[in-house]
């Protein structure tokens, strides 16, 4: 059911290397799934050479033809959704239903960018001289290096690979070593769809060594990273040394404002459902909940009832609604943050511990009356932990929501257009959901501000980030 693990370099699948390997584990059973080969200096040099060589031909391939390949790959992903989703669930832990949804969403990114690639328009600028023609065109930036995390091993790579390839760039991607199989299945779909050798290369290894080697190479002209803020800072410094363009989608700590005029039951049930998506291991996951006093206890009760109905277990098993956390680091982080919050007088509403069962199962947890000094109010939990705090009014909620340096996603529930407009204008984040919680789809820009990074993925902004503009002033003589 799992996939064959390998490197993809210059069109060749490499199942063994001299650079070592590591075991990939199933978080639901903590049992091995396979052995992942690492790329050493020799393999990385070969990938860089392949990306550089392939770029010369790929950038001259028409956007229409590039898009056709991406569309075929998307169709293959949909045809293979049952298999790829099972691979994803085995290595990452999320439920099979969520995994299928993620594969479908990844295919949609390929579809959308395949079409949008035909619209990398330039423009003609009216000239000052009668015989002058002034044009601006968009051209591919060059070979790019992409680095993706383990929590969304299909959508996050797709959101980088699709715009890069359709823009005419070649790509070396290093997915997370904990969840390699899903990205490899996407690479297989692209290979089967007819992508030329060297246009996409997939490597794994010691993350710090691979990222530093690729970023410092003169071949790489742009990097795109999704991951933690500390790692993002380090990679940004490396990119700065070579003046390499960079897109950084970093950590979040998403606030949710529940106004007193909201549909409280709907707000509680929807926000808890999204909180528990992928077991809370989502950069946009709603985490800090600011609820007006008059509806606070009502909100807590609806949230508690919803959370207690959830079934935690193996994502492949029928009836499971919340899968395991993806690794032991998340278990330790949850334990530490919950213990610290309780020591600062937080109230445990539900959950709060690892289940005594096979695998990395953790009970979805709600902590109420959260004190500002608790670490969880400042550090991203990245797990099934909701932190709920009463506020006097929307003004106080906005102030507390903006108190952290993170600014990725934010949410609000209100029936008032005036309140909604105020929150939309004053919440310091890159994406906002009001009375709904879908904040990223292929046609919309996604990204944060402050410690949540810079640049945008998705939408026309995501495509343009893989291009550079060239001005040509042509005087006819």
GUFI-134708 format. One record per residue (C-alpha): residue number from 1; x, y, z. Coordinates in steps of 0.25 Angstrom, whole numbers, plus 5000, padded with zeros to 4 digits. Layout:
! residues N
MIRO, pos, c1, c2, c3
MIRO, NUM, X, Y, Z
...
This chain:
! residues 477
MIRO, pos, c1, c2, c3
MIRO, 1, 5000, 5000, 5000
MIRO, 2, 5012, 5010, 5003
MIRO, 3, 5021, 5015, 4992
MIRO, 4, 5035, 5012, 4987
MIRO, 5, 5044, 5023, 4993
MIRO, 6, 5055, 5029, 4984
MIRO, 7, 5061, 5042, 4980
MIRO, 8, 5058, 5047, 4966
MIRO, 9, 5069, 5054, 4959
MIRO, 10, 5070, 5057, 4944
MIRO, 11, 5058, 5047, 4941
MIRO, 12, 5065, 5036, 4949
MIRO, 13, 5059, 5029, 4961
MIRO, 14, 5070, 5026, 4971
MIRO, 15, 5067, 5016, 4982
MIRO, 16, 5081, 5016, 4989
MIRO, 17, 5092, 5026, 4991
MIRO, 18, 5105, 5027, 4998
MIRO, 19, 5100, 5038, 5007
MIRO, 20, 5092, 5030, 5016
MIRO, 21, 5077, 5028, 5019
MIRO, 22, 5066, 5028, 5029
MIRO, 23, 5054, 5020, 5033
MIRO, 24, 5040, 5026, 5031
MIRO, 25, 5030, 5023, 5042
MIRO, 26, 5015, 5022, 5042
MIRO, 27, 5010, 5031, 5054
MIRO, 28, 4998, 5022, 5056
MIRO, 29, 5006, 5010, 5059
MIRO, 30, 5020, 5015, 5061
MIRO, 31, 5024, 5004, 5051
MIRO, 32, 5034, 5006, 5039
MIRO, 33, 5028, 5008, 5025
MIRO, 34, 5041, 5009, 5017
MIRO, 35, 5055, 5014, 5016
MIRO, 36, 5058, 5027, 5010
MIRO, 37, 5071, 5030, 5003
MIRO, 38, 5078, 5043, 5005
MIRO, 39, 5085, 5052, 4995
MIRO, 40, 5099, 5055, 4998
MIRO, 41, 5108, 5066, 4991
MIRO, 42, 5109, 5057, 4978
MIRO, 43, 5094, 5056, 4977
MIRO, 44, 5091, 5070, 4980
MIRO, 45, 5102, 5075, 4969
MIRO, 46, 5095, 5066, 4959
MIRO, 47, 5081, 5071, 4962
MIRO, 48, 5087, 5085, 4961
MIRO, 49, 5093, 5082, 4948
MIRO, 50, 5080, 5076, 4943
MIRO, 51, 5072, 5087, 4947
MIRO, 52, 5081, 5097, 4940
MIRO, 53, 5082, 5089, 4927
MIRO, 54, 5067, 5087, 4927
MIRO, 55, 5064, 5101, 4929
MIRO, 56, 5069, 5105, 4915
MIRO, 57, 5059, 5097, 4908
MIRO, 58, 5048, 5098, 4918
MIRO, 59, 5047, 5113, 4918
MIRO, 60, 5046, 5113, 4903
MIRO, 61, 5034, 5103, 4904
MIRO, 62, 5021, 5110, 4902
MIRO, 63, 5012, 5113, 4914
MIRO, 64, 5001, 5105, 4907
MIRO, 65, 5010, 5093, 4906
MIRO, 66, 5015, 5094, 4920
MIRO, 67, 5001, 5095, 4924
MIRO, 68, 4996, 5083, 4917
MIRO, 69, 5007, 5075, 4924
MIRO, 70, 5002, 5080, 4938
MIRO, 71, 4987, 5077, 4934
MIRO, 72, 4991, 5062, 4930
MIRO, 73, 4998, 5061, 4944
MIRO, 74, 4986, 5066, 4951
MIRO, 75, 4977, 5056, 4944
MIRO, 76, 4987, 5045, 4948
MIRO, 77, 4986, 5050, 4962
MIRO, 78, 4971, 5049, 4962
MIRO, 79, 4972, 5035, 4956
MIRO, 80, 4981, 5030, 4966
MIRO, 81, 4975, 5038, 4978
MIRO, 82, 4972, 5025, 4986
MIRO, 83, 4986, 5020, 4986
MIRO, 84, 4992, 5034, 4988
MIRO, 85, 4983, 5037, 4999
MIRO, 86, 4986, 5024, 5006
MIRO, 87, 5001, 5027, 5005
MIRO, 88, 4998, 5041, 5011
MIRO, 89, 4990, 5035, 5023
MIRO, 90, 5001, 5024, 5025
MIRO, 91, 5012, 5034, 5027
MIRO, 92, 5006, 5047, 5032
MIRO, 93, 4994, 5041, 5040
MIRO, 94, 4982, 5050, 5036
MIRO, 95, 4969, 5043, 5033
MIRO, 96, 4967, 5036, 5019
MIRO, 97, 4956, 5046, 5016
MIRO, 98, 4965, 5058, 5019
MIRO, 99, 4976, 5051, 5011
MIRO, 100, 4967, 5050, 4999
MIRO, 101, 4962, 5064, 5000
MIRO, 102, 4977, 5069, 5000
MIRO, 103, 4980, 5061, 4988
MIRO, 104, 4968, 5067, 4981
MIRO, 105, 4972, 5081, 4985
MIRO, 106, 4987, 5078, 4980
MIRO, 107, 4981, 5074, 4967
MIRO, 108, 4973, 5087, 4966
MIRO, 109, 4986, 5095, 4968
MIRO, 110, 4992, 5089, 4956
MIRO, 111, 4979, 5091, 4948
MIRO, 112, 4978, 5106, 4952
MIRO, 113, 4993, 5109, 4949
MIRO, 114, 4992, 5101, 4936
MIRO, 115, 4982, 5111, 4932
MIRO, 116, 4987, 5123, 4938
MIRO, 117, 5001, 5121, 4932
MIRO, 118, 4995, 5125, 4919
MIRO, 119, 4993, 5139, 4925
MIRO, 120, 5007, 5144, 4929
MIRO, 121, 5004, 5156, 4922
MIRO, 122, 5013, 5168, 4919
MIRO, 123, 5010, 5182, 4915
MIRO, 124, 5013, 5193, 4905
MIRO, 125, 5016, 5206, 4911
MIRO, 126, 5013, 5219, 4903
MIRO, 127, 5026, 5225, 4898
MIRO, 128, 5031, 5239, 4898
MIRO, 129, 5037, 5238, 4885
MIRO, 130, 5030, 5234, 4872
MIRO, 131, 5039, 5223, 4868
MIRO, 132, 5041, 5217, 4881
MIRO, 133, 5034, 5204, 4886
MIRO, 134, 5034, 5201, 4901
MIRO, 135, 5030, 5187, 4906
MIRO, 136, 5030, 5180, 4919
MIRO, 137, 5030, 5164, 4919
MIRO, 138, 5030, 5154, 4930
MIRO, 139, 5041, 5143, 4929
MIRO, 140, 5044, 5131, 4938
MIRO, 141, 5053, 5135, 4949
MIRO, 142, 5062, 5122, 4947
MIRO, 143, 5064, 5109, 4955
MIRO, 144, 5057, 5109, 4968
MIRO, 145, 5059, 5102, 4981
MIRO, 146, 5046, 5098, 4989
MIRO, 147, 5046, 5093, 5004
MIRO, 148, 5033, 5087, 5009
MIRO, 149, 5028, 5082, 5023
MIRO, 150, 5021, 5069, 5027
MIRO, 151, 5007, 5074, 5031
MIRO, 152, 5002, 5076, 5016
MIRO, 153, 5011, 5067, 5008
MIRO, 154, 5002, 5069, 4995
MIRO, 155, 4996, 5083, 4995
MIRO, 156, 5009, 5090, 5000
MIRO, 157, 5018, 5084, 4989
MIRO, 158, 5007, 5086, 4979
MIRO, 159, 5006, 5101, 4982
MIRO, 160, 5021, 5103, 4979
MIRO, 161, 5023, 5093, 4968
MIRO, 162, 5011, 5097, 4959
MIRO, 163, 5014, 5112, 4958
MIRO, 164, 5029, 5109, 4957
MIRO, 165, 5028, 5100, 4945
MIRO, 166, 5017, 5107, 4938
MIRO, 167, 5025, 5120, 4939
MIRO, 168, 5036, 5113, 4932
MIRO, 169, 5045, 5110, 4944
MIRO, 170, 5052, 5097, 4947
MIRO, 171, 5050, 5092, 4961
MIRO, 172, 5058, 5084, 4972
MIRO, 173, 5049, 5081, 4983
MIRO, 174, 5053, 5076, 4997
MIRO, 175, 5040, 5071, 5004
MIRO, 176, 5040, 5067, 5019
MIRO, 177, 5047, 5054, 5021
MIRO, 178, 5036, 5049, 5030
MIRO, 179, 5026, 5049, 5019
MIRO, 180, 5033, 5047, 5006
MIRO, 181, 5024, 5037, 4999
MIRO, 182, 5013, 5047, 4995
MIRO, 183, 5022, 5057, 4988
MIRO, 184, 5028, 5045, 4981
MIRO, 185, 5015, 5041, 4976
MIRO, 186, 5012, 5055, 4971
MIRO, 187, 5026, 5055, 4964
MIRO, 188, 5022, 5041, 4958
MIRO, 189, 5009, 5047, 4952
MIRO, 190, 5017, 5059, 4946
MIRO, 191, 5028, 5049, 4940
MIRO, 192, 5017, 5040, 4934
MIRO, 193, 5010, 5053, 4929
MIRO, 194, 5023, 5055, 4921
MIRO, 195, 5031, 5066, 4928
MIRO, 196, 5045, 5066, 4922
MIRO, 197, 5057, 5061, 4930
MIRO, 198, 5063, 5070, 4940
MIRO, 199, 5051, 5080, 4940
MIRO, 200, 5047, 5074, 4954
MIRO, 201, 5056, 5068, 4964
MIRO, 202, 5053, 5062, 4977
MIRO, 203, 5064, 5061, 4988
MIRO, 204, 5064, 5057, 5003
MIRO, 205, 5075, 5058, 5013
MIRO, 206, 5079, 5065, 5026
MIRO, 207, 5071, 5077, 5025
MIRO, 208, 5081, 5088, 5029
MIRO, 209, 5092, 5082, 5020
MIRO, 210, 5083, 5081, 5008
MIRO, 211, 5076, 5095, 5009
MIRO, 212, 5089, 5102, 5011
MIRO, 213, 5096, 5095, 4999
MIRO, 214, 5085, 5098, 4990
MIRO, 215, 5083, 5112, 4994
MIRO, 216, 5097, 5116, 4993
MIRO, 217, 5098, 5110, 4979
MIRO, 218, 5099, 5121, 4968
MIRO, 219, 5089, 5112, 4960
MIRO, 220, 5078, 5115, 4969
MIRO, 221, 5071, 5128, 4967
MIRO, 222, 5059, 5127, 4976
MIRO, 223, 5055, 5119, 4988
MIRO, 224, 5041, 5116, 4994
MIRO, 225, 5040, 5111, 5008
MIRO, 226, 5029, 5107, 5017
MIRO, 227, 5032, 5104, 5031
MIRO, 228, 5036, 5110, 5045
MIRO, 229, 5039, 5124, 5047
MIRO, 230, 5053, 5121, 5053
MIRO, 231, 5057, 5112, 5041
MIRO, 232, 5051, 5123, 5032
MIRO, 233, 5060, 5133, 5038
MIRO, 234, 5072, 5125, 5036
MIRO, 235, 5069, 5122, 5021
MIRO, 236, 5066, 5136, 5018
MIRO, 237, 5080, 5140, 5023
MIRO, 238, 5086, 5130, 5014
MIRO, 239, 5078, 5135, 5002
MIRO, 240, 5082, 5149, 5006
MIRO, 241, 5097, 5145, 5004
MIRO, 242, 5094, 5142, 4989
MIRO, 243, 5083, 5152, 4987
MIRO, 244, 5074, 5140, 4984
MIRO, 245, 5059, 5143, 4983
MIRO, 246, 5051, 5137, 4994
MIRO, 247, 5037, 5134, 4998
MIRO, 248, 5035, 5130, 5013
MIRO, 249, 5022, 5124, 5018
MIRO, 250, 5025, 5123, 5033
MIRO, 251, 5018, 5120, 5046
MIRO, 252, 5005, 5125, 5051
MIRO, 253, 4996, 5126, 5064
MIRO, 254, 4983, 5129, 5058
MIRO, 255, 4973, 5137, 5066
MIRO, 256, 4958, 5135, 5065
MIRO, 257, 4948, 5146, 5070
MIRO, 258, 4934, 5142, 5074
MIRO, 259, 4925, 5154, 5075
MIRO, 260, 4913, 5154, 5084
MIRO, 261, 4904, 5155, 5072
MIRO, 262, 4910, 5143, 5065
MIRO, 263, 4902, 5130, 5063
MIRO, 264, 4910, 5124, 5075
MIRO, 265, 4907, 5109, 5073
MIRO, 266, 4911, 5110, 5058
MIRO, 267, 4923, 5118, 5062
MIRO, 268, 4927, 5107, 5072
MIRO, 269, 4925, 5095, 5064
MIRO, 270, 4931, 5101, 5051
MIRO, 271, 4944, 5106, 5058
MIRO, 272, 4946, 5093, 5066
MIRO, 273, 4944, 5085, 5053
MIRO, 274, 4955, 5094, 5047
MIRO, 275, 4963, 5093, 5059
MIRO, 276, 4964, 5078, 5059
MIRO, 277, 4967, 5077, 5044
MIRO, 278, 4980, 5070, 5042
MIRO, 279, 4980, 5068, 5057
MIRO, 280, 4982, 5083, 5059
MIRO, 281, 4996, 5082, 5051
MIRO, 282, 4992, 5094, 5042
MIRO, 283, 4999, 5107, 5041
MIRO, 284, 4986, 5114, 5039
MIRO, 285, 4979, 5106, 5050
MIRO, 286, 4970, 5114, 5059
MIRO, 287, 4977, 5114, 5073
MIRO, 288, 4974, 5127, 5081
MIRO, 289, 4959, 5129, 5083
MIRO, 290, 4955, 5142, 5088
MIRO, 291, 4940, 5141, 5092
MIRO, 292, 4931, 5153, 5097
MIRO, 293, 4927, 5151, 5111
MIRO, 294, 4912, 5150, 5109
MIRO, 295, 4913, 5137, 5100
MIRO, 296, 4926, 5132, 5106
MIRO, 297, 4920, 5120, 5114
MIRO, 298, 4911, 5117, 5103
MIRO, 299, 4922, 5116, 5093
MIRO, 300, 4930, 5107, 5103
MIRO, 301, 4919, 5097, 5104
MIRO, 302, 4916, 5096, 5090
MIRO, 303, 4931, 5094, 5087
MIRO, 304, 4932, 5084, 5098
MIRO, 305, 4921, 5075, 5093
MIRO, 306, 4926, 5076, 5079
MIRO, 307, 4940, 5072, 5083
MIRO, 308, 4936, 5060, 5092
MIRO, 309, 4929, 5054, 5080
MIRO, 310, 4942, 5052, 5072
MIRO, 311, 4948, 5039, 5070
MIRO, 312, 4963, 5038, 5071
MIRO, 313, 4970, 5027, 5064
MIRO, 314, 4977, 5021, 5052
MIRO, 315, 4973, 5030, 5040
MIRO, 316, 4971, 5018, 5031
MIRO, 317, 4961, 5012, 5041
MIRO, 318, 4946, 5015, 5037
MIRO, 319, 4940, 5024, 5048
MIRO, 320, 4952, 5032, 5051
MIRO, 321, 4950, 5047, 5051
MIRO, 322, 4964, 5051, 5057
MIRO, 323, 4977, 5044, 5054
MIRO, 324, 4990, 5043, 5062
MIRO, 325, 5000, 5055, 5063
MIRO, 326, 5011, 5053, 5053
MIRO, 327, 5023, 5051, 5062
MIRO, 328, 5027, 5049, 5077
MIRO, 329, 5032, 5064, 5077
MIRO, 330, 5017, 5068, 5076
MIRO, 331, 5013, 5059, 5088
MIRO, 332, 5024, 5066, 5096
MIRO, 333, 5020, 5080, 5092
MIRO, 334, 5006, 5077, 5095
MIRO, 335, 5009, 5072, 5109
MIRO, 336, 5018, 5083, 5112
MIRO, 337, 5009, 5094, 5108
MIRO, 338, 4997, 5089, 5115
MIRO, 339, 5004, 5086, 5128
MIRO, 340, 5010, 5101, 5127
MIRO, 341, 4996, 5106, 5124
MIRO, 342, 4989, 5099, 5136
MIRO, 343, 5000, 5104, 5145
MIRO, 344, 4996, 5118, 5141
MIRO, 345, 4982, 5115, 5145
MIRO, 346, 4976, 5111, 5132
MIRO, 347, 4963, 5102, 5133
MIRO, 348, 4964, 5089, 5126
MIRO, 349, 4950, 5087, 5119
MIRO, 350, 4953, 5074, 5111
MIRO, 351, 4965, 5065, 5107
MIRO, 352, 4979, 5069, 5112
MIRO, 353, 4986, 5056, 5111
MIRO, 354, 4992, 5045, 5101
MIRO, 355, 4983, 5033, 5099
MIRO, 356, 4987, 5020, 5105
MIRO, 357, 4987, 5013, 5091
MIRO, 358, 4996, 5009, 5080
MIRO, 359, 5002, 5021, 5072
MIRO, 360, 5003, 5035, 5075
MIRO, 361, 4988, 5038, 5079
MIRO, 362, 4986, 5051, 5087
MIRO, 363, 4972, 5055, 5092
MIRO, 364, 4967, 5068, 5086
MIRO, 365, 4968, 5078, 5097
MIRO, 366, 4961, 5091, 5101
MIRO, 367, 4967, 5100, 5111
MIRO, 368, 4958, 5112, 5116
MIRO, 369, 4961, 5125, 5124
MIRO, 370, 4974, 5125, 5117
MIRO, 371, 4984, 5135, 5124
MIRO, 372, 4993, 5143, 5115
MIRO, 373, 5006, 5139, 5122
MIRO, 374, 5004, 5124, 5118
MIRO, 375, 5014, 5120, 5108
MIRO, 376, 5003, 5114, 5099
MIRO, 377, 4998, 5128, 5097
MIRO, 378, 5011, 5132, 5090
MIRO, 379, 5016, 5119, 5085
MIRO, 380, 5009, 5112, 5073
MIRO, 381, 5004, 5098, 5079
MIRO, 382, 5003, 5092, 5065
MIRO, 383, 4994, 5081, 5071
MIRO, 384, 4979, 5078, 5075
MIRO, 385, 4979, 5090, 5086
MIRO, 386, 4969, 5101, 5086
MIRO, 387, 4972, 5113, 5096
MIRO, 388, 4959, 5121, 5099
MIRO, 389, 4959, 5134, 5107
MIRO, 390, 4947, 5144, 5110
MIRO, 391, 4948, 5158, 5105
MIRO, 392, 4940, 5170, 5109
MIRO, 393, 4938, 5175, 5094
MIRO, 394, 4942, 5174, 5080
MIRO, 395, 4952, 5185, 5082
MIRO, 396, 4959, 5177, 5093
MIRO, 397, 4959, 5164, 5085
MIRO, 398, 4966, 5171, 5073
MIRO, 399, 4977, 5177, 5082
MIRO, 400, 4979, 5163, 5088
MIRO, 401, 4979, 5156, 5074
MIRO, 402, 4989, 5166, 5069
MIRO, 403, 4998, 5165, 5082
MIRO, 404, 5007, 5154, 5075
MIRO, 405, 5018, 5157, 5064
MIRO, 406, 5011, 5146, 5056
MIRO, 407, 5001, 5150, 5045
MIRO, 408, 4997, 5138, 5036
MIRO, 409, 4982, 5135, 5038
MIRO, 410, 4971, 5141, 5046
MIRO, 411, 4956, 5138, 5047
MIRO, 412, 4944, 5145, 5052
MIRO, 413, 4929, 5142, 5055
MIRO, 414, 4919, 5153, 5055
MIRO, 415, 4905, 5157, 5048
MIRO, 416, 4909, 5171, 5048
MIRO, 417, 4915, 5177, 5035
MIRO, 418, 4921, 5188, 5043
MIRO, 419, 4928, 5179, 5052
MIRO, 420, 4933, 5170, 5041
MIRO, 421, 4938, 5182, 5033
MIRO, 422, 4945, 5187, 5046
MIRO, 423, 4952, 5173, 5048
MIRO, 424, 4956, 5172, 5034
MIRO, 425, 4962, 5185, 5034
MIRO, 426, 4969, 5184, 5047
MIRO, 427, 4974, 5170, 5049
MIRO, 428, 4988, 5169, 5045
MIRO, 429, 4989, 5156, 5037
MIRO, 430, 4991, 5152, 5023
MIRO, 431, 4977, 5145, 5021
MIRO, 432, 4964, 5146, 5028
MIRO, 433, 4952, 5137, 5029
MIRO, 434, 4939, 5144, 5034
MIRO, 435, 4927, 5134, 5037
MIRO, 436, 4935, 5123, 5030
MIRO, 437, 4949, 5118, 5031
MIRO, 438, 4954, 5114, 5017
MIRO, 439, 4966, 5124, 5015
MIRO, 440, 4974, 5117, 5004
MIRO, 441, 4969, 5112, 4990
MIRO, 442, 4977, 5112, 4977
MIRO, 443, 4972, 5125, 4972
MIRO, 444, 4974, 5134, 4984
MIRO, 445, 4988, 5139, 4990
MIRO, 446, 4993, 5132, 5003
MIRO, 447, 5003, 5137, 5012
MIRO, 448, 5006, 5145, 5025
MIRO, 449, 5013, 5157, 5030
MIRO, 450, 5023, 5159, 5042
MIRO, 451, 5028, 5147, 5047
MIRO, 452, 5019, 5139, 5038
MIRO, 453, 5028, 5142, 5026
MIRO, 454, 5027, 5150, 5013
MIRO, 455, 5022, 5147, 4999
MIRO, 456, 5010, 5140, 4994
MIRO, 457, 5006, 5127, 4988
MIRO, 458, 4994, 5124, 4980
MIRO, 459, 4986, 5133, 4971
MIRO, 460, 4993, 5142, 4961
MIRO, 461, 5002, 5147, 4972
MIRO, 462, 5008, 5133, 4974
MIRO, 463, 5011, 5131, 4959
MIRO, 464, 5017, 5145, 4958
MIRO, 465, 5027, 5141, 4969
MIRO, 466, 5034, 5132, 4960
MIRO, 467, 5036, 5142, 4949
MIRO, 468, 5044, 5155, 4947
MIRO, 469, 5040, 5167, 4939
MIRO, 470, 5048, 5171, 4927
MIRO, 471, 5047, 5185, 4921
MIRO, 472, 5051, 5187, 4906
MIRO, 473, 5052, 5201, 4900
MIRO, 474, 5053, 5199, 4885
MIRO, 475, 5056, 5211, 4877
MIRO, 476, 5054, 5209, 4862
MIRO, 477, 5065, 5215, 4853
